[in-house]
Each structure stands twice: as C-alpha cells, then as structure tokens.
Amino acid sequence: RRYPTVEIRAETFNGSTHVPVPSDSAFLKALLFELRLIDDHIFAEHRDTCTRINHSSVYSVRTEGGDLWPVLAFQKSGLIYACLPLVEESLEPRPPLLTVSGLSQGLALLLGIVDYISPSRKNEAEMSAKIGQLRNLLIQACPLGTPLNTNIRSLNSSFDDIQETPTDENQPAWRSNTYKGKPQINVCITEKVKCMQYDKRDVVDMWQVYGAVNCKCDIEGSAPNVTLSLNLPTNGPPLQDIVVHHCVTSVDPAMLMSSSAEPLDDSVYNGPYKFPFIPPSDSFNLCYYTSQVPVPPILGCYQLIEEGSQLKITVNLKLHESIKNSFEYCEARVPFFNRGPIAQLEYKVSYGQLDLSREKSLLVWVIGQKFPKSLEVSLTGTVSFGTAGKEHPTDYVCTGNTAYVKLYFRIPDFTLTGCYVDQHSIQIFAPGKPKITASRELISSDYYIWNSKAPAPTTYKTLF
C-alpha cells in the first residue's frame, strides 16, 4: 500500500536528499537483492563488503533514484514483511535509528500483520484469503499512513462494518469493537522462573520469578468496567516491579513503588492487588510483575569429569517440598558441545527414562509428570565420543568441562509466589452474570545447572 500524503511529507522534510519511491515491481526487485534472495552469487560492494555488518532489520535499498532509507524488512514463515517509515528530518547525515519514531510505529504495524497472518501459514487457501482482506484492514489500521491500531486481528474485514463504526463517545480507543453474546472472562497467571545454579561455596546461586496476568473479557457494552484482584497466601513473597496495561483506570501508588532493586522491608505492599480497567476487545496482558521467592523449585547438582577419552557425569535433582508435585512435563537436557557424536553410553537413572537425540550430541532425561516420594532423582553415566563433524553443536562459552544441564518443566494450576485470582472478587459493572475462568501455571525459562567441577560463567546479569 502506498500513501501519497506521506510521500509529499517526506519530500518536504528531506528536501534535496529526498529519494522518490520507485514502482512496486522495481522496489520489490531492489529489496530482494538487498536481502540476498536474488543474485546472491553476485558481489555487490555496497551490500556485501565486510565493513558493513547489519545489526538490525533496517536496510538501505539501492534504487535508480538513489538509496531508500530506512526500509524496515524481515522474513517470517516464508513471507517478507516490509515498510518504509517516514523520517521527519533531513536524511543527511543519517539520524540515529532511535530518533526515528516512524520505525517503532512501522514495526508495530508489521508485527500486527504477522500476528494476523501467521496462524494460517499451514493452510494456503486460508492465508490467501487473509492476505486478500489486508487492504480493507489497513484502511482502518493505517488510513492516512499513520498507524492508529496495530492489532490487525481485532479489526473487521468488510467495508460494511467500517460504516457502522460506533459513535459512542465513551468507548475508549483501545476497545475497537463491541461484543454481543453471553459474557465471559478468562484470566491466566503465567509465572516463569529463571535460574543459575553452580553448587559452589564461592559462587552464589541466582533465581528470579516474573509473571504476567493475561485476560480475555467478552463483555457487552462500549466501555464496561471490570475490577480484578490478585491475592497472595499468608507470608507469600510480595509482587514487585509491577507494570500495568494502559487500560487500567486507577491503581494504588504503593503497589507500583515496590522495586526489586531495593531490599524488602516490613512496609512493602503485599496485596490484595486491585486493578480496575476497561478491557480491550482482544486478549491482553493486564500486568507484569517480579518477585523474590526464597528457594528455586528444583535444586540440582551436576558433575562432569573427563577421564581419558571418556566423560563421567552425575546429575542429582531434588524437588523442593513446597512445590506441587504434578507436572505437565519435566525433563533435563544434557548437551555435549565441541565434541563428536556419542559413540558409547552407559548410564543408570533412578527415575524416568533417558533418550539420545537424533544427532547424538544431547541426552534427554524425561522425568515425567511426578517426582518419586523421596522428591529426589539421579542420573549417572559414562559417555565416549566419535569423530566430530560440521553438523555437531559448538559453543564458545562451554569449552572443556564447562558445561550445564538445562531443565524444562511446566506445572499447571500452580505459581511459585502463590499468586492467584479470587473469582468471587471480580467485579463487573455490566448487564448479565459472566462465566469466569481462572487458571495459573509455572514454566521454566533459562533454568541452568552448571558443572560444579569446572569454572562456569557467573555474569548472570546479562541473562536476567
């Protein structure tokens, strides 16, 4: 889609440095060349010189009229998403990317289109139909070249619906259409736990919990008011670093003052956390938070010792007694970097089963959906390797005996902070009694246990 109004503005802002946008076919050919999707065997100095390393998805596309910049482009599931944002200043010298506000607007619009199209990528007919509707949707999302609504999925796809845009002055901009039907509310608390365990006296283990509260409110009315409360159990760790969605109408300032950068004291706000809001039409994250929990859910110890051509490994894991012993899945992955394929493996597991990956460079220990009554499991084994090939994984950090075990797990109906939604406390100022569904889950994220017999990277701050 082209916007003549934007092109006229660009010419006004850029003056003598203005480069006209070529025809669609010429622009497409130039973009494909820049992305190395055609003529990649040809050396083009402006594109292929080693002094030019692109660190972003912003390109300078060479056309007959000059270099078009900044062209925002990326590939996703076999499609190219691209736009040319307006730079509201002179292009000589080129301004820093962070000062070009059109870049963030263009990226938000492209990501909205990705979110709209990508669920249909495996069904060609459905994808073609969606792409055919894009023109109508862009008239609503970006009528004169400035994105007004980047949530493409929430828009109506027919022109008939556009003429019936609600005129209710109380309807907020983020509530793009009104719902008709039986009222219902779905709330899901998702907590993720990151962890770095070293099993060493001189290195402190680190872990962090961060959560998101996702809501989908199907309620009639142009501006329905909802109040939702998050609760903590007695002596539960308080929520910190709370960030709320812009649809929240008011909030207790004390709730937002609790920061993980400061030590906890007795005066810290520990709930209940009330959020009055006017919900958007689509699902959204009501708030994000972090918390300082006293222990990680699974404590581990990993020892890897090299003896000649063999490696001896020992992995011990213990589920903390306060954690719900009911997993959707739980597995530990033991990778072997910078070595050949596993040629010989002897092992013993106290619980679960051990599998070898197809490329024979990774052990997958499937613990399953429960830990045993002792809450402890162990793996011991001896591994030897064949000759390394190009296809085997390498890692610049994990060399020699510096190695790790990475845990993957999900515990449904559980949060590490104990945070939950009290369904009876949800207040809705709208007609009808809604059906309320509340769920919660704990998911591992970057959960590492490093080999205690070798030095491990301890600059954890870059990972959190």
C-alpha positions in Angstrom: 0.0 0.0 0.0 1.3 3.5 -0.9 0.3 6.7 0.8 0.8 9.8 -1.5 0.3 12.1 1.5 3.2 10.5 3.3 5.4 10.8 0.2 4.6 14.5 -0.1 5.6 15.0 3.6 8.8 13.1 3.0 9.7 15.3 0.1 9.0 18.4 2.3 11.1 17.1 5.2 14.0 15.7 3.2 14.4 18.4 0.6 17.3 17.8 -1.8 18.1 14.5 -0.1 14.6 13.1 -0.9 14.7 9.8 -2.9 11.3 9.0 -4.7 9.8 5.6 -4.1 10.0 3.6 -7.3 7.3 1.4 -8.8 6.2 -1.6 -6.8 8.0 -4.1 -9.1 11.2 -2.1 -9.0 11.1 -1.7 -5.3 10.5 -5.4 -4.8 13.4 -6.3 -7.1 15.7 -3.9 -5.2 14.6 -5.3 -1.8 15.0 -8.9 -2.8 18.6 -8.0 -4.0 19.3 -6.3 -0.7 18.1 -9.3 1.3 20.3 -11.6 -0.8 17.2 -13.5 -2.0 18.1 -13.0 -5.7 21.6 -12.7 -7.3 23.3 -13.7 -4.1 26.2 -15.1 -6.2 27.0 -11.6 -7.4 29.3 -9.5 -5.3 27.9 -6.0 -4.7 30.2 -3.8 -2.7 27.5 -1.7 -1.1 25.8 -4.9 0.1 28.5 -7.5 0.6 31.5 -5.6 1.9 32.7 -7.0 5.2 32.9 -3.4 6.6 29.1 -3.3 6.5 27.5 -5.5 9.1 23.8 -5.1 9.6 22.8 -5.4 13.3 19.1 -4.7 12.7 16.2 -5.2 10.3 16.7 -1.7 8.9 18.2 -1.6 5.4 19.3 0.9 2.8 17.8 -0.3 -0.5 19.6 0.9 -3.7 17.2 2.1 -6.5 17.7 4.1 -9.7 16.8 7.3 -7.9 19.1 6.7 -5.0 19.3 4.8 -1.7 16.0 4.4 0.0 16.5 4.5 3.8 15.2 3.3 6.3 13.5 0.3 4.8 12.3 -2.0 7.7 12.1 -5.6 6.5 12.3 -9.1 7.9 11.3 -12.6 6.9 8.8 -14.8 8.8 7.5 -18.2 7.7 8.3 -17.8 4.1 6.9 -14.2 3.8 8.7 -10.9 3.7 7.2 -8.1 5.8 8.4 -4.6 4.8 7.6 -0.9 5.1 9.3 2.4 4.5 8.8 4.7 7.6 8.8 8.5 7.3 11.8 10.3 8.6 10.6 13.7 9.8 14.0 15.4 9.4 16.9 15.7 6.9 18.5 12.4 5.8 22.0 13.9 5.6 23.6 13.0 7.8 21.5 10.0 8.7 19.9 10.4 12.1 20.3 7.6 14.8 17.6 4.9 14.5 16.3 5.6 18.0 15.3 9.1 17.0 13.1 7.9 14.0 9.7 7.5 15.6 8.3 6.0 12.4 10.5 2.9 12.8 8.7 1.8 16.0 5.3 2.6 14.6 6.1 0.7 11.4 7.5 -2.3 13.3 4.3 -2.4 15.5 2.2 -2.4 12.4 4.2 -5.2 10.7 4.1 -7.3 13.8 0.3 -6.8 13.9 0.1 -8.1 10.4 2.4 -11.1 11.3 0.1 -11.9 14.2 -2.9 -11.7 11.9 -1.5 -13.9 9.1 0.9 -16.4 10.8 -1.7 -18.7 12.4 -2.8 -19.6 8.9 0.6 -20.3 7.4 0.0 -24.0 7.0 -3.3 -23.5 5.2 -2.6 -21.9 1.8 -6.3 -21.1 1.0 -6.9 -19.5 4.4 -3.6 -17.5 4.1 -4.6 -16.2 0.6 -8.0 -15.1 1.9 -6.4 -13.3 4.8 -3.9 -11.5 2.6 -6.8 -10.5 0.3 -8.5 -8.9 3.3 -5.4 -7.0 4.3 -6.2 -4.0 2.1 -9.5 -3.4 3.8 -8.0 -3.9 7.2 -5.1 -1.4 6.5 -7.7 1.3 5.7 -8.8 1.0 9.3 -5.5 0.4 10.9 -3.5 2.9 9.0 -5.9 5.2 7.0 -3.5 8.0 6.0 -0.2 6.4 6.6 -0.1 6.8 10.4 -0.9 3.6 12.4 -3.9 4.1 14.6 -4.4 0.4 15.6 -1.7 -2.2 15.2 -3.9 -5.1 16.5 -5.0 -6.2 13.0 -6.8 -9.3 14.3 -9.3 -7.1 16.2 -10.5 -5.2 13.1 -13.4 -6.0 10.9 -12.6 -7.2 7.4 -15.6 -5.9 5.4 -16.4 -2.3 4.3 -20.0 -2.7 5.6 -18.6 -3.0 9.2 -16.5 0.1 8.7 -19.5 2.3 8.0 -21.0 1.1 11.3 -18.2 2.3 13.5 -19.6 3.0 17.0 -20.2 6.7 17.7 -20.3 6.2 21.5 -18.0 8.9 22.8 -17.4 6.9 26.0 -15.8 4.0 24.1 -12.0 4.1 24.5 -9.7 3.9 21.5 -8.3 0.5 22.6 -11.8 -1.1 22.5 -12.1 -1.4 18.7 -15.4 -3.3 18.5 -18.2 -4.3 20.8 -19.0 -7.9 21.9 -22.5 -9.4 21.6 -23.3 -12.6 23.4 -23.0 -14.3 26.8 -20.5 -12.5 29.0 -17.3 -14.4 29.9 -13.9 -13.7 31.4 -10.8 -15.8 31.1 -7.8 -15.0 33.3 -4.4 -16.8 33.3 -1.4 -16.1 35.5 1.8 -17.3 33.9 4.9 -17.3 36.1 8.3 -18.1 34.6 11.4 -18.9 36.7 14.9 -18.3 35.6 17.8 -20.0 37.5 21.6 -20.3 37.6 22.9 -22.9 40.0 26.6 -23.6 40.5 26.8 -25.8 43.6 29.9 -23.9 44.7 30.7 -22.2 48.0 32.3 -19.1 46.4 29.6 -18.5 43.8 26.0 -17.5 44.8 23.2 -19.3 43.0 20.7 -16.9 41.4 17.0 -17.3 40.5 14.2 -14.9 39.5 10.5 -15.2 39.1 8.5 -13.0 36.7 4.8 -13.2 35.9 2.2 -12.0 33.5 -1.6 -11.8 34.0 -3.4 -12.4 30.7 -7.1 -11.5 30.3 -9.8 -12.0 27.7 -13.0 -10.2 28.5 -16.0 -10.9 26.3 -18.5 -8.3 27.8 -21.2 -6.3 26.1 -21.1 -2.5 26.2 -18.9 0.2 24.7 -16.9 0.8 28.0 -17.6 -1.9 30.6 -15.8 -1.5 33.9 -14.1 -4.6 35.5 -12.2 -4.9 38.7 -9.9 -7.8 39.2 -7.8 -8.7 42.3 -4.6 -10.7 42.7 -4.1 -12.3 46.1 -1.2 -13.9 47.9 -1.2 -16.6 50.5 -0.2 -15.7 54.1 3.6 -14.9 54.2 3.7 -15.1 50.4 6.6 -13.0 48.8 5.2 -9.6 47.7 4.9 -8.7 44.0 7.4 -6.2 42.8 8.2 -4.2 39.6 4.6 -4.1 38.7 3.8 -2.7 35.2 0.1 -2.3 34.3 -1.7 -2.1 30.9 -2.8 1.3 29.8 -6.5 0.2 30.1 -6.1 0.2 33.9 -8.0 3.3 35.1 -6.5 3.7 38.6 -4.1 1.9 40.9 -2.8 2.2 44.4 0.6 4.1 44.1 2.1 1.9 46.9 1.6 -1.1 44.6 3.9 0.4 41.9 6.6 1.6 44.4 7.8 -1.9 45.3 11.0 -2.4 43.4 13.4 -5.5 43.3 16.3 -3.0 43.2 15.7 -2.2 46.9 15.8 -4.6 49.9 12.4 -5.8 51.2 11.2 -4.3 54.4 8.1 -4.7 56.6 6.3 -1.8 55.0 6.2 -3.4 51.5 2.8 -3.7 49.8 1.7 -7.3 49.8 -1.8 -7.1 48.4 -4.5 -7.6 47.6 -3.6 -6.1 44.2 -6.7 -4.4 42.7 -6.9 -3.5 39.1 -10.0 -1.6 37.8 -9.9 -1.4 34.0 -11.9 -1.1 30.8 -10.9 -4.2 28.8 -9.8 -4.2 25.2 -11.7 -6.4 22.8 -8.9 -8.9 22.4 -6.8 -10.8 24.9 -4.2 -8.6 26.6 -1.7 -8.7 29.5 -3.2 -6.8 32.4 0.1 -6.6 34.3 3.6 -7.9 34.6 5.5 -8.4 37.9 8.6 -9.9 39.5 9.0 -11.5 42.9 11.9 -12.6 45.2 11.0 -16.2 46.2 13.1 -17.8 48.9 14.1 -21.0 47.0 14.1 -22.3 43.4 11.6 -25.1 42.7 14.2 -27.7 41.7 17.7 -27.8 43.3 20.3 -29.5 41.3 23.9 -30.7 41.2 25.8 -31.5 38.0 29.3 -33.0 38.0 31.2 -33.8 34.8 34.8 -35.2 34.9 37.0 -36.1 31.9 38.9 -39.3 32.3 40.9 -40.1 29.2 38.6 -40.4 26.2 35.5 -40.7 28.4 33.3 -38.4 30.4 31.8 -39.3 33.7 28.6 -37.5 34.5 26.4 -37.3 37.7 23.2 -35.3 37.9 21.1 -35.0 41.1 17.8 -33.2 41.2 15.6 -32.5 44.2 12.1 -31.0 44.1 11.5 -28.6 47.0 8.8 -29.9 49.3 6.8 -26.7 48.9 6.3 -27.3 45.2 3.3 -29.0 43.7 4.4 -32.4 42.5 2.3 -32.6 39.4 4.0 -31.6 36.1 2.6 -31.4 32.6 6.2 -32.3 31.6 9.6 -32.3 33.2 12.9 -33.1 31.6 16.6 -32.4 31.9 18.7 -31.9 28.8 22.5 -32.6 29.0 24.3 -31.2 25.9 27.8 -32.0 24.8 29.4 -29.2 22.9 32.6 -29.2 20.8 32.7 -33.0 20.7 31.8 -35.7 18.2 28.7 -37.8 18.2 28.1 -40.0 21.3 29.5 -43.4 20.3 29.1 -45.2 23.6 26.8 -44.6 26.5 26.4 -46.4 29.8 24.0 -45.0 32.3 21.8 -45.5 35.3 18.7 -43.4 36.2 16.9 -43.7 39.5 13.7 -42.5 37.9 12.3 -41.7 34.4 14.0 -42.6 31.2 17.0 -41.4 29.2 16.9 -40.8 25.5 19.6 -39.9 23.0 18.9 -37.2 20.4 19.0 -37.9 16.7 22.3 -36.0 16.2 23.8 -37.9 19.1 25.0 -34.9 21.0 22.3 -34.5 23.6 21.0 -36.6 26.4 17.3 -36.0 27.2 16.3 -37.3 30.6 12.5 -37.5 30.7 11.5 -37.3 34.4 7.8 -37.3 33.6 4.8 -35.9 35.5 5.8 -36.6 39.0 8.9 -36.9 41.2 9.1 -40.0 43.4 8.1 -39.9 47.1 11.6 -39.0 48.1 11.4 -36.0 45.7 15.0 -36.9 44.5 16.2 -38.3 41.2 19.7 -39.1 40.0 21.5 -39.9 36.7 25.0 -41.4 36.5 26.7 -42.4 33.3 29.8 -42.7 31.2 30.0 -41.2 27.7 32.5 -41.6 24.9 32.5 -39.8 21.5 33.3 -40.4 17.9 34.9 -38.0 15.4 33.4 -34.6 15.3 31.7 -33.3 12.1 30.4 -29.9 11.0 26.8 -30.7 12.0 27.6 -31.2 15.7 27.0 -28.3 18.1 29.7 -25.9 19.1 29.8 -23.3 21.8 32.4 -20.6 22.6 31.4 -20.5 26.3 31.1 -24.2 27.0 34.6 -25.5 26.3 36.4 -28.3 28.1 34.5 -29.3 31.2 32.5 -26.1 31.4 29.0 -27.5 30.7 25.5 -27.4 32.0 22.2 -29.2 32.4 19.1 -27.3 31.3 15.7 -28.1 32.9 12.4 -27.8 31.1 9.1 -28.1 33.0 5.6 -26.8 33.4 3.4 -27.1 36.5 -0.3 -26.4 35.8 -2.5 -24.8 38.5 0.5 -23.5 40.5 2.5 -20.4 40.9 5.8 -20.1 42.8 4.7 -16.9 44.5 1.3 -18.5 45.4 -0.4 -15.6 43.5 -4.0 -16.4 42.4 -7.1 -14.7 41.2 -10.1 -14.8 43.5 -13.0 -15.4 41.1 -15.5 -14.1 43.7 -13.7 -10.8 43.9 -14.0 -10.0 40.2 -16.5 -7.1 39.9 -18.2 -6.4 36.5 -20.3 -3.3 36.1 -22.3 -4.6 33.1 -25.5 -6.5 32.5 -25.6 -10.3 32.9 -23.7 -12.6 35.1 -20.4 -13.6 33.3 -18.8 -17.0 33.3 -15.4 -16.6 34.9 -12.4 -19.0 34.2 -9.2 -18.5 36.2 -6.0 -20.6 35.7 -2.3 -20.3 36.5 0.9 -22.1 35.6 4.6 -22.1 36.4 7.1 -22.6 33.4 10.9 -22.9 33.4 12.9 -20.3 31.5 16.7 -20.5 31.1 16.9 -22.9 34.0 20.6 -23.9 34.2 22.7 -26.1 36.5 26.4 -25.7 35.8 29.1 -28.4 36.2 30.5 -27.8 39.7 33.8 -29.4 38.7 34.7 -26.6 36.2 34.6 -22.8 36.1 31.2 -21.5 34.9 30.2 -18.0 33.6 28.9 -16.0 36.5 27.9 -12.8 34.7 24.3 -13.8 35.3 23.0 -10.2 35.0 23.2 -10.4 31.2 20.8 -13.3 31.3 18.2 -11.8 33.6 
